[in-house]
Amino acid sequence: MTLNPLDLALYSVALLILFLTPGPVWLALMARAVSGGFQSAWPLAVGVAVGDVVWPLLAILGLSWITSEYDSALTILRWVACAFFLWLGWTVIRNADTKIASDSRLTRPGMIAGFLAGVAAILGNPKAILFYMGVLPGFFDLSAVTRMDIAVICALSVVVPLIGNLCFALLIDRVRGWISSPSALRRMNLTAGGLLIVVGLILPFT
């Protein structure tokens, strides 16, 4: 393995920050955890882990070359992500009194349904796309990585967010009785929507 342990540690911190940034995965986890508890939410977290393997692999295997050769590609993607998060945040705020678990596409019962919802949430998440296509190449020289390096990068890309998502789902499961009350639900949705808008406003300048 050619990777520097310090670079791997910094990359792990970046993955943690990525997890802590609100996005579609947070909303999907909240929806399933509120509707069915941890038992319903953990398959979604596993589905998200699949995407967390796909994106770094694509970045390493060549898509990062596109963003390096065509600077405008990453800029356009950043503005698309900005618009997406602003829209998502406004939608959550506008429907602050609506139960987040009322979206049947996310809360459909069953492990397979939860897993597929997780795959869809991460593969369509512009925050993840921006991170792996724009930030990952800054941590490692992707033109010189070995197979073992790739395996380690992908493993970190899965393990750090997966642990975070499982802990988040468990937390929501423990407090779902409290957040089911109308006033708490409204506060939670307003907070989540506001955080999504903040993410959308920050993205163009990152």
C-alpha positions as CSV (number, residue, x, y, z in Angstrom):
1,M,0.0,0.0,0.0
2,T,1.4,3.4,-1.0
3,L,-1.1,5.6,0.9
4,N,0.1,7.9,3.7
5,P,-1.6,7.1,7.1
6,L,-2.0,10.8,7.7
7,D,-3.8,11.3,4.4
8,L,-6.1,8.4,5.3
9,A,-6.9,9.9,8.7
10,L,-7.7,13.3,7.1
11,Y,-9.9,11.6,4.5
12,S,-11.8,9.8,7.3
13,V,-12.4,13.2,8.9
14,A,-13.6,14.6,5.6
15,L,-16.0,11.6,5.3
16,L,-17.3,12.3,8.8
17,I,-17.9,16.0,7.9
18,L,-19.7,14.7,4.8
19,F,-22.0,12.5,6.9
20,L,-22.7,15.4,9.3
21,T,-23.8,17.6,6.5
22,P,-27.6,17.3,6.1
23,G,-28.9,15.9,2.8
24,P,-31.3,13.5,1.2
25,V,-29.9,10.5,3.1
26,W,-30.7,12.2,6.4
27,L,-34.3,12.8,5.3
28,A,-34.6,9.2,4.1
29,L,-33.2,7.8,7.3
30,M,-35.5,10.0,9.4
31,A,-38.5,8.9,7.4
32,R,-37.9,5.2,7.8
33,A,-36.8,5.5,11.5
34,V,-39.8,7.5,12.4
35,S,-42.2,5.2,10.6
36,G,-40.7,1.8,11.5
37,G,-37.9,2.3,14.0
38,F,-34.3,1.2,13.6
39,Q,-35.4,-2.2,12.2
40,S,-36.9,-0.3,9.2
41,A,-34.0,2.2,8.8
42,W,-30.9,0.0,8.9
43,P,-31.5,-1.6,5.5
44,L,-31.5,1.9,4.0
45,A,-28.2,2.6,5.7
46,V,-26.8,-0.6,4.0
47,G,-28.2,0.5,0.7
48,V,-26.4,3.9,1.1
49,A,-23.2,2.0,1.7
50,V,-23.5,0.5,-1.9
51,G,-23.4,4.0,-3.3
52,D,-20.5,4.9,-1.0
53,V,-18.6,2.2,-2.9
54,V,-19.7,3.2,-6.4
55,W,-18.8,6.9,-6.2
56,P,-15.2,6.6,-5.1
57,L,-14.6,3.7,-7.6
58,L,-16.0,5.9,-10.4
59,A,-13.8,8.8,-9.3
60,I,-10.7,6.6,-9.2
61,L,-11.4,4.8,-12.4
62,G,-11.7,7.9,-14.5
63,L,-14.5,10.3,-13.9
64,S,-12.2,12.6,-11.9
65,W,-10.3,13.0,-15.2
66,I,-13.4,14.6,-16.7
67,T,-13.7,17.2,-13.9
68,S,-10.0,17.9,-14.2
69,E,-10.1,18.4,-17.9
70,Y,-13.3,20.3,-18.0
71,D,-13.4,22.7,-15.1
72,S,-16.9,23.9,-16.0
73,A,-18.3,20.3,-15.4
74,L,-17.6,20.6,-11.7
75,T,-18.8,24.2,-11.5
76,I,-22.1,23.3,-13.3
77,L,-22.6,20.3,-10.9
78,R,-22.0,22.5,-7.9
79,W,-24.7,25.0,-9.0
80,V,-27.1,22.1,-9.7
81,A,-26.4,20.7,-6.2
82,C,-27.0,24.2,-4.8
83,A,-30.4,24.5,-6.5
84,F,-31.3,21.0,-5.4
85,F,-30.6,21.6,-1.8
86,L,-32.4,25.0,-1.8
87,W,-35.4,23.3,-3.3
88,L,-35.3,20.4,-0.9
89,G,-34.9,22.7,2.1
90,W,-37.8,24.9,1.0
91,T,-40.0,21.8,0.4
92,V,-39.3,20.5,3.9
93,I,-40.1,24.0,5.4
94,R,-43.2,24.4,3.3
95,N,-44.5,21.0,4.6
96,A,-43.2,21.5,8.1
97,D,-46.5,20.2,9.6
98,T,-46.6,17.1,7.4
99,K,-45.1,13.9,8.8
100,I,-41.8,13.2,7.2
101,A,-42.7,9.5,7.3
102,S,-45.8,10.1,5.1
103,D,-43.7,9.6,1.9
104,S,-44.6,6.0,1.0
105,R,-41.7,5.8,-1.5
106,L,-39.3,6.0,1.5
107,T,-41.3,4.2,4.1
108,R,-42.5,1.2,2.1
109,P,-42.1,-1.8,4.5
110,G,-39.6,-4.5,4.0
111,M,-35.8,-4.9,4.0
112,I,-35.5,-4.9,0.1
113,A,-37.6,-1.7,-0.1
114,G,-35.4,0.0,2.5
115,F,-32.2,-1.2,0.8
116,L,-33.3,0.1,-2.6
117,A,-34.4,3.4,-1.1
118,G,-30.9,3.8,0.3
119,V,-29.2,3.0,-3.0
120,A,-31.5,5.6,-4.8
121,A,-30.8,8.2,-2.1
122,I,-27.0,8.0,-2.4
123,L,-26.8,7.6,-6.1
124,G,-28.9,10.7,-6.7
125,N,-27.3,12.7,-3.9
126,P,-25.4,15.7,-5.5
127,K,-23.5,16.3,-2.2
128,A,-21.9,12.8,-2.5
129,I,-21.2,13.2,-6.2
130,L,-19.5,16.6,-5.6
131,F,-17.4,15.1,-2.8
132,Y,-16.1,12.1,-4.5
133,M,-15.6,13.7,-7.9
134,G,-14.2,17.0,-6.6
135,V,-12.7,16.4,-3.2
136,L,-11.4,12.8,-3.3
137,P,-8.7,13.6,-6.0
138,G,-7.3,16.2,-3.6
139,F,-6.5,13.7,-1.0
140,F,-4.7,11.1,-3.1
141,D,-2.8,10.8,-6.3
142,L,-5.4,8.7,-8.1
143,S,-3.1,8.1,-11.1
144,A,-0.7,6.2,-8.8
145,V,-2.9,4.2,-6.5
146,T,-2.6,0.4,-6.3
147,R,-5.4,-2.1,-5.9
148,M,-4.8,-2.3,-2.2
149,D,-5.0,1.5,-2.0
150,I,-8.3,1.5,-3.9
151,A,-9.6,-1.2,-1.5
152,V,-8.7,0.9,1.5
153,I,-10.2,4.1,0.1
154,C,-13.4,2.3,-0.7
155,A,-13.5,0.6,2.7
156,L,-13.2,3.9,4.5
157,S,-15.8,5.4,2.2
158,V,-18.2,2.8,3.3
159,V,-17.4,2.3,7.0
160,V,-17.3,5.9,8.2
161,P,-20.7,6.9,6.7
162,L,-22.3,3.6,7.5
163,I,-21.4,3.8,11.2
164,G,-22.7,7.4,11.2
165,N,-25.9,6.5,9.4
166,L,-26.6,3.5,11.8
167,C,-26.0,5.7,14.8
168,F,-28.3,8.4,13.4
169,A,-31.0,5.9,12.7
170,L,-30.7,4.5,16.2
171,L,-30.9,8.0,17.7
172,I,-34.1,8.8,15.7
173,D,-35.5,5.4,16.8
174,R,-34.9,6.3,20.5
175,V,-36.6,9.7,20.2
176,R,-39.3,9.0,17.6
177,G,-42.1,9.0,20.3
178,W,-41.1,12.6,21.1
179,I,-40.6,13.9,17.6
180,S,-44.0,12.4,16.6
181,S,-45.8,15.2,18.4
182,P,-47.0,18.0,16.0
183,S,-45.0,20.8,17.6
184,A,-41.8,18.8,17.8
185,L,-42.4,17.5,14.2
186,R,-42.7,21.1,13.0
187,R,-39.6,22.2,14.8
188,M,-37.6,19.3,13.4
189,N,-38.8,19.9,9.9
190,L,-38.1,23.6,10.1
191,T,-34.6,22.9,11.4
192,A,-33.9,20.2,8.8
193,G,-35.2,22.5,6.0
194,G,-33.1,25.4,7.3
195,L,-29.9,23.2,7.4
196,L,-30.5,22.0,3.9
197,I,-30.9,25.6,2.7
198,V,-27.6,26.5,4.5
199,V,-25.9,23.6,2.7
200,G,-27.2,24.8,-0.6
201,L,-26.0,28.4,0.0
202,I,-22.5,27.2,1.0
203,L,-22.0,24.7,-1.8
204,P,-21.2,27.2,-4.6
205,F,-18.3,28.6,-2.5
206,T,-16.7,25.3,-1.5
